[in-house]
Amino acid sequence: MALTETTDMEIRGRRYGDAAPGRGSARGRMRGRLNGRLLGRERDRGQTAIEFLGVTPLIILLMIALWQCALIGYTFSLAGNAADEAAHKGAVAQGLRFTECRDAAKKHLPKAWRKSLQKTTCRSRSGMYTAEVKVQVPILVPGILNWKYPVTGHAAAPLEG
């Protein structure tokens, strides 16, 4: 809508320098206020703030639950990757396969998860070198507190040499 000038000083409903367009008669405004009071609109002030405060703890709990689920999934991914790297290093190693396997598992975990590494099992059987890595899941903050139940990653690689 384009703003245009008119000859009688009326621009978008304002006349003769008024601050705002007229809203009807005083009697009509009084009737609107009275209807608002009778319907309880005056009592609803601040209700949105109270509802927001009531729902906020639920939103926070949902965000914490989602974060914990993300940590569980990430721990599964880390355990699988560490087991894969450990099995590969153990299969390729010429000397002490078990030591190479265990060191590779530790090396491929972040520092916070490395502290919670419970067990690394490396074996060779029937032409395959297998690795199993057990890592504990952190609770909310990695490196501070760990979940009681470990996550296990399994991997295998063909023996070489």
C-alpha positions in Angstrom: 0.0 0.0 0.0 1.6 3.2 -1.1 1.6 6.3 1.0 0.0 9.2 -0.9 -0.6 12.8 -0.1 -4.1 14.2 -0.3 -5.4 17.7 -0.4 -7.5 17.5 2.7 -4.5 16.4 5.0 -5.9 12.9 5.5 -3.2 10.3 5.4 -4.1 6.7 6.2 -7.0 7.6 8.5 -5.4 10.4 10.4 -6.9 13.9 10.1 -5.5 17.3 10.9 -2.4 16.1 12.9 -4.2 13.7 15.2 -1.9 11.2 16.8 -4.1 8.2 15.9 -7.3 7.6 14.0 -10.6 7.9 15.9 -11.8 4.7 17.6 -15.5 5.4 17.8 -17.5 7.2 20.4 -16.7 7.3 24.1 -19.8 5.2 24.8 -18.7 2.5 22.5 -15.3 2.3 24.2 -16.8 2.1 27.6 -19.1 -0.7 26.5 -16.0 -2.6 25.2 -14.2 -2.2 28.5 -17.2 -3.4 30.4 -17.6 -6.5 28.2 -13.9 -7.3 28.7 -14.3 -7.1 32.4 -17.4 -9.2 32.4 -15.7 -11.9 30.3 -12.7 -12.0 32.6 -10.1 -10.6 30.2 -8.6 -8.4 33.0 -7.9 -11.5 35.1 -5.9 -13.2 32.4 -3.0 -10.9 32.6 0.3 -12.7 33.2 -1.2 -16.1 32.5 1.2 -16.8 29.6 4.2 -16.2 31.9 2.8 -18.6 34.5 2.1 -21.2 31.9 5.7 -20.8 30.5 7.2 -21.2 34.0 5.1 -24.4 34.5 6.2 -26.0 31.2 9.9 -25.0 31.5 10.9 -27.9 33.7 9.4 -30.3 31.3 11.3 -28.8 28.4 14.5 -29.0 30.4 13.9 -32.6 31.3 13.2 -33.4 27.6 16.4 -31.7 26.5 18.4 -33.7 29.2 16.9 -37.0 28.0 17.7 -36.2 24.3 21.3 -35.3 25.3 21.7 -38.5 27.2 20.4 -40.5 24.2 22.9 -38.7 22.0 25.7 -39.7 24.4 24.6 -43.3 24.3 24.6 -43.4 20.5 28.0 -41.6 20.3 29.5 -44.1 22.8 28.2 -47.0 20.6 29.9 -45.4 17.6 33.2 -44.8 19.5 33.3 -48.4 20.8 32.7 -49.8 17.3 35.3 -47.7 15.8 37.9 -48.5 18.5 37.2 -52.2 18.1 37.6 -51.9 14.3 40.9 -50.1 14.6 42.1 -52.6 17.3 41.2 -55.6 15.1 43.0 -54.1 12.1 46.2 -53.3 14.1 46.2 -56.7 15.7 45.7 -58.5 12.3 48.5 -56.5 10.6 51.0 -56.6 13.6 54.1 -58.8 13.2 55.2 -59.0 16.8 53.0 -58.7 19.9 49.5 -58.6 18.4 47.6 -58.3 21.7 49.6 -55.3 22.8 49.2 -53.6 19.4 45.4 -54.3 19.5 45.0 -52.9 23.1 47.0 -49.8 22.3 45.1 -49.1 19.1 41.8 -49.4 21.0 42.9 -46.8 23.6 44.4 -44.5 21.0 41.1 -44.3 19.0 39.0 -43.2 22.0 38.6 -39.6 23.2 40.2 -38.8 26.5 37.0 -38.9 28.5 36.0 -42.3 27.1 39.5 -43.6 27.4 39.2 -43.3 31.2 36.0 -45.4 31.2 37.5 -48.1 29.0 36.7 -51.3 30.9 38.0 -54.1 28.8 39.7 -54.9 25.5 39.7 -58.5 24.4 41.7 -59.5 21.4 41.9 -63.0 19.9 42.9 -64.8 16.7 40.9 -67.8 15.6 40.3 -69.5 12.3 42.1 -66.9 10.2 40.4 -63.9 11.7 41.6 -61.5 14.4 38.7 -60.3 16.6 38.6 -57.4 19.0 35.9 -56.5 21.6 36.0 -53.2 23.4 33.8 -52.4 26.4 33.3 -48.7 27.3 31.0 -47.1 29.9 28.5 -44.5 28.8 28.9 -41.1 30.5 26.0 -39.5 32.3 25.4 -35.9 30.9 29.1 -34.8 31.0 31.8 -37.1 29.6 34.7 -37.8 32.0 32.8 -37.0 35.2 30.3 -39.8 36.0 29.6 -43.0 34.1 26.6 -45.2 33.6 26.7 -48.6 35.3 26.2 -50.6 32.1 28.9 -50.8 29.4 28.6 -50.5 25.7 30.4 -53.2 23.7 31.9 -52.9 20.2 32.9 -55.9 18.2 35.1 -56.1 15.1 37.1 -58.7 13.1 39.8 -58.5 10.4 41.5 -61.2 8.4 45.0 -62.2 9.6 47.8 -61.0 7.4 51.3 -62.4 7.3 
